[in-house]
Amino acid sequence: MRRVVKRAAPWLLGGTIGFYSSKSVFIKERNAYETKMQAALQEANDKIKTCQEEVVNMQESHNHKLQSEEKLSRELAMARDKLTNELEIAREHGQLHEATASKIQQLFPETYKIADDVPRSSLHVDLSQFGLPSEEHIHFYPSFISSSDHQKRIPNWVIQKLNLSDFLEENMVGNRKHSHFTGKVEHIPTEFQADNKDYLGSGWSRGHMVPAGDTRRSQEALDATFHLNSNIVPQHFHNNMHFWYRLEVFVKDTLTKQFSDVYVISGPAFLPTEFEKPVEQPEPESPPPPPPPAPSSPSEDGKEVTVARRPYYYPRKPRKWVKYQVIGDNNVAVPTHLFKIVLVHPRLQSSPSSSAPDTNVDKEAPEFYVGAFLIPNEKIPRDHDLVDYEVPLEQIEKHTGLRFFPKLDRHNMKRVGSLCQRTICNLMTEDQLDIWNLSRRIEWAKNQAEVNKVLAEIERKGIEME
């Protein structure tokens, strides 16, 4: 037995040593793996901590950016209010301070892409001082403000300001030959844009609401008047070239010489143009039977009181429709009427370079004068004058749904008077218009042959040109 145990001992001893040796290797590998995993875990924790710090920094940066934007917005609003107050003070003194104009250019630089959705100049602030007619799709152009009607593809209204200095030779920089009608503008959605093809062969002209000749202080301002959706409506050719143009000349040639500031709002209107009288019933051959007696009811004192019978029907009223034509693939609406509203200051304009108030003005006279004119979009007879189409301002508001000069107390006669009572609202005659147009035709001539044609017409009619 001892011999067996003696022989087995080395084997048992070797197995025990091998077992402990394998266990030691396993422990070392496990420890190494745990160390490696702890290092990887520590590295992951470090990355998480770094990411968290970056997120916190980004949030702080974003919050700082938001605070900066809010601060900038507040400062911008304060600057606008300050500039508006300065404009009001300057307007009371009859002049716009140069310092105010320079501040406006610094804060709101004239960086027009085509039109802006916010006011960018002192002119925009000035045009908005009495309130705008509506708030639908408003765009601020270099020389006017416009509201577009996306459904009809024409403007709802446009507002501009004129004074005599606009028509001085040194201020008339823009050239109409470089301007083109277009509806492809980025501030009007593509599906609502009008196109020149809509007018082609339609029988209607492209009528300016803000005249191109009123905005020649820059080529950019002139080009903006040729945007279809913002300033153009389908207009009767004869109306566009004659009566409407004579009205435009009256505003810019007559009123700017009499008043320092002339504000003009123009636009389309859609009025009922078709009426149907009710069909009269023929008289019956035999008289109708008498109506049944009116019912009676006892009163408090026991006597019968006859109750008046209500009529069987009310007279039928005439039917009326608002109908208008649409042209082109885009269905551009043709207005039935056009309106032009003029607001002026009573202070007379002494000279283009003078901005001092006129001391001869009656201090008890109204502060403003308003003239409202509603003109059919058709050929106007030669013998008709402007006063034939003068209407109360409320009538145009009723037909258009617009509110003109909402910040102005129009019902206070001490503040607002009638324009045609303050000045003579007479347009130039057709013969005078013919002479007026000769200079325009020479300016627009594309070649020498057209110039010679105009000169021959002047000689044939015996017209003396200055």
Buried (B, 14 or more C-beta within 10 A) or exposed (E): EEEEEEEEEEEEEEEEEEEEEEEEEEEEEEEEEEEEEEEEEEEEEEEEEEEEEEEEEEEEEEEEEEEEEEEEEEEEEEBBEEBBEBBEEBBEEBBBEEEBBEBBEEBBEEEBEBBBEEBBBBBBBBBBBBEBBBEEBBBBBBBBBBBBBBEBBBBBBBBBBBBBBBBEEEEBEBEBEEBEBBBEBEBBEEEBBBBBEBBEEBEBBBBBBBBBBBBBBBBBBBBBBBBBBBBBBBBBEEBBBBBBBBBBBBBBEBBBEBBBBBBBBBBBBBBEBEEEEEEEEEEEEEEEEEEEEEEEEEEEEEEEEEEEEEEEEEEEEEEEEEEBBBBBEBEBBBBBBBBBBBBBBBBEBBEBEEBEBBEEEEEEEBBBBBBBBBBBBEEBEEEEBBEEBBBEBEBBBEBBEBEBBEEBEBEEEEEBBBBBEBBEBEBBEEEEBBBBBBEEBBEEBEEEEEBEBBBEEBEEEEEEEE
